[in-house]
Amino acid sequence: MADQLSGAGLAAASDIPSLDRLLNAEALRPALATHGRTQVVAALRRDLEALRKRALDGGVPRHELDAAAVAARTSAALDEAARPRLRAVYNLTGTVLHTNLGRALLPDEAVASVLRALTSPANLEFDLDTGGRGDRDDLIDDLLCELTGAEAATVVNNNAAAVLLMLNALADRREVVVSRGELVEIGGAFRIPDIMKRAGAKLVEVGTTNRTHAADYENAIGPRTAMLMKVHCSNYAVTGFTKSVDVADVAALAHARGLPATVDLGSGTLVDLTQFGLPKEDTVRETIAAGADLVTFSGDKLLGGPQAGLLVGRADLIRKIKKNPLKRALRVGKLTLAALEPVLQLYRAPEFLAQRLTTLRLLTRPMRDIQPQAERLRGVLAHAAGPGYAVEAVPMFSQIGSGALPIDQLPSYGLAVRYAGCGRPGRHLDRLETQLRRLPVPVIGRIADDALWLDLRCLEDRDEAAFTAQLAEPLA
Ligand SMILES: *Cc1c(COP(=O)(O)O)cnc(C)c1O
């Protein structure tokens, strides 16, 4: 060892090639062509600095100073730095609308529309009939009204923004009556009481966690009341000895006192999901028909579109909302509108919806597709995982996710991996989970009950070949 370190194989600081020599070396050409001189010079400086330090500390093996070796390290460092941070992954978590994995996937029509909007000018705020200035909401508000039965509509960045805007526009420095059973927290950062405070509205809680009666709302109405509000219990269920007041009754109470009734519907679906064999969820149309004056919901949950917050309801209230300065701050960009319009168009033909709307296609993907896929992929994963792991094709349950229908689960199929070799199974499962996550297209599953679960609902047949290809070799 000592011989090696002090031997003739070691280079001194004075042997390190100059920056100029390296920049002219053949070996650096590809890096220069790909990354440009600015980045290559910076990367070379870092590499040479590290070499110099090591040379002064005792020496560097001579072969590390070759132009080819320097070029390889430099290219690797620059390629790594250029790798996109936002990457495609396989969502095998079993949660179809996974907030951390980007929620709804857009149908082809929406992708084409976004591409057009990205690469060519568009009539975003330009009235093609008059040649005058237009309103970006005009692009989608007719469609939203048609699909929900509402008088008017507008759109903002997400549903949290929609709720904030609605409260600020209609209840600034006034009171909003909400049931204690509906003071939800969505994913940590969205809490009804906090949003209420930021919007300048005063929350008046009524009823108890499990039971709220019509009289509770009625008794809370006073001179400073701005509205009665209902919030969808998106990610939890109150069961047992419970009572809540439905939208129609809250609306009737509000209207009797000349107040609006508003509903934060959360996921908000535009169609009756039971026709597709999915659990019942109140539609936006039903909520409006029940008497809600204003309904807010997300664009990228059950609706299956881009991130957006939709507000639909009475024309006078929407007008007031659109005049609020926050509307300008929370408005959507052209990419959102470009993606949203074709998605809404798909709802005009409900016969084709389960095929054409990606979210619905995934939610309704039949067992006769998923189960054989699990049988096909069992061997592929077993081979990739290597000795010690036992892979089984098993039934499991998917969830819709993003707070839609929190307690209903969809029968699905997938792979369960257990560790049967020696050593602690937990460590080996963690290792496999990490290896899958580090693949070129990361595979995201979940570990529970001493097994790694890969739900195949969201691996559509057209993606299977690419999925299999990256598992062709045993995972290192
Ligand atoms: C999801 C949800 C929100 C937040 O919607 P985003 O579009 O994520 O901002 C607000 N309220 C309810 C009831 C929800 O389910």
The ligand as an ORCA input file, in Angstrom:
! r2SCAN-3c Opt
* xyz 0 1
  C     -58.633     19.083     -2.199
  C     -59.483     20.001     -1.446
  C     -59.146     21.353     -1.337
  C     -57.896     21.901     -1.939
  O     -57.939     21.822     -3.324
  P     -56.631     22.092     -4.200
  O     -57.114     22.039     -5.605
  O     -55.661     21.026     -3.833
  O     -56.120     23.430     -3.812
  C     -59.983     22.173     -0.633
  N     -61.102     21.706     -0.051
  C     -61.457     20.403     -0.133
  C     -62.719     19.949      0.540
  C     -60.657     19.512     -0.842
  O     -61.009     18.221     -0.931
*
